[in-house]
Amino acid sequence: MKKVAIVTDSNSGITRNQAEQLGIFVVPMPFMIEQDQYLEGINLSQEEFYEKLKQDIPISTSQPAISDVVDLWNDILNHYESVVHIPMSSGLSSSYSTAQMLCEDFDGKVQVVNNQRISVTQRQSVLDAIELAKRDMSASEIKEKLEQVKYESSIYIMVDTLKYLKRGGRITAAAAALGTLLKLKPVLQIQGEKLDAYAKARTVRQAKTIMLDAMKKDIEQRFGGDYHNVHLAIAHTDNEDEALNFKQQVEEAFPGVEIYVDHLSLSVSCHIGPGSLALACSKLL
């Protein structure tokens, strides 16, 4: 019997095919679209999601069914001694608290990580967990290590339109109207458990500069000053061409560092809309 299995959810951006290659397990996140439930990566693709979002079809996020999570854990424990479960940030979803409650019935065989991460930073935590498991660490030791470093990450996100923030009640209609009139490109930040405002830009170019400067500041003041000691990533919401252009700019700012590019989590995309761009980092273990 194998020792430790790694489980995450699709908010990490890890697809089912990628999970199979990595030897891990992914719980698909559910979305309610016009009273019907869709599962990310099962019967809802990136393309279908953004098509519906752009058509102003109401989309809301949900959390995985309790039975699906418990059944997965039970199935895994037929082949593994223990499970490390890495859900999205507890500050952005109730998935963590639900999983933590459920794991109490598994006599310590399931360890749920309060990771405070999402999207590409959550993905990096999964990759870190895989490496820690290869070092023969136990599930409880992996959980402890990941929680020790959970705040050693940053995400900055440029929002292309205020429409979806207004729809979700995160800004007022008046603020959205004024921001649209002024063609503002807000830059948001995720530091730990919250999605907060960071700065306002007038152009995409200015927003990129703001995100780069913020990342340089974080690396200097929070992560030891050496950018070779962090994982850097770019994420986007249906904005791949701009993401690849931004990658060149980030590579110039941080020469010699590999930049990973991926879609932002659909759970985040749902609230900020298409056209967004993000710069993220996670400190190396």
Salt bridges, closest charged atoms under 4 A:
ASP56 OD1 - LYS163 NZ 2.61
ASP56 OD1 - ARG167 NH2 2.79
GLU131 OE2 - LYS134 NZ 3.53
ASP136 OD1 - LYS3 NZ 3.50
GLU147 OE2 - LYS143 NZ 2.89
ASP160 OD1 - LYS185 NZ 2.71
ASP218 OD2 - ARG222 NH1 3.52
ASP238 OD2 - LYS54 NZ 2.52
GLU242 OE2 - LYS208 NZ 2.50
ASP262 OD1 - HIS263 ND1 3.89
